[in-house]
């Protein structure tokens, strides 16, 4: 972001740059964590397969599950799902009844 953009453009542009920067950092951290996990898992399986196998019931250890996506993307998806669920609950009869009760409380 240039200084001219920072000083004279809208605040929303700064927020977008900050959000993009945070997402980039999160993606890099996720990738580094994935590489680290793979390296440690590979080292343990190759250096001590028998010791690990005895403790785990024989064979090599199962791969550890790691996040499919960076945490910010997971959080955004869960927020979207929560928002959709809230909108769907309003459309149900129960949601309508609750809305009518709230409206009556506000009026009275």
N, C-alpha and C positions, 0 to 999 in steps of 0.2 A: 504494500500500500504506500503510495507516494505521500509526501507531506502535504501536497496540494489537496489530494483526496481526503486526507485526515482532517485538515483544517476547514475545508470549504464544502465538502459533500455531506450527505445526510448521515445521521448516527447509525442508521440501519446498515449502512455499508461497512462500518467498523465492526458491528456485531457479526456480520456475515464473514468478514475476514477472520475474526477471532474464533468463530465456530469452525471454519475450515481449517485453521491452524491446529485447533484442539483435535479435530478428527484425524488430521495427518499424524500428529504425535501419537494418538491412540493406535492408529494402524501400524505405525513403526514399532511401537511397544508390543503389540499383539504378534507381529511377525518375529520379533526378537525372542519373545517367549516361546513361540512355536519351534523356532530353531534350537533354542536351549533345551526344551523338552525332548526333542528328537535326538540331540547329541547325548544327553544324559541317559536316555533310554537305550540308545545304541551302545554306549560305553558299558552300562551295567549288563546288558545281554551278552556282549562280547567278552568282557573281562571275567565275569563271574557267573557263567550260565549254570554251573552245577550248584553253587551256593544259593542262587536265586531259585533254581528249580526245586531244591530240597524244601525250602521254606514255602514255596507256592504250590507244592503238589506235583512237581515234575514239569519239565519243559521250560520254555522261555516265558518270561512274564508277559502279560497282556499289555498291549499299548495303552497308555493312559489317555483318557479322552480329554481333549483340549477344546476350548471355545471354537465354534465354527466361524465366528466373526469377531471383530473388535468389540469391546464392551459398549462403546457409544452406539454402534449399530444395533446391538441387542437391546439396549435401553430404548432407543427410538422405536424399534419394532414393538416392544412391550407397551410403550406409551400409545402408539397408534392402535394396538389391539384393545387397550383399556378404553380409549376414546370411542372406538367402534362399539364396544360392549355397552358403554354408557348410552350411546345414541340408540342402540337396539332396545335397551331396557326401557327407554322413554316411549318407544313405539308399542310396547306390549300393553295389555290391558292394565296390569298391575302398575306399570310405570305411569299410565294415564291417570289412574286413580290417585297415586301418590302426588302427581302434579296438581290434580284438582284439589286435594287436601291442602297442599301448600298454598295454592291460590286462595282458597277459602280462609286460611289462617292469615294471609296478608290482608285480605279485604276486611275481615272482622277484626 
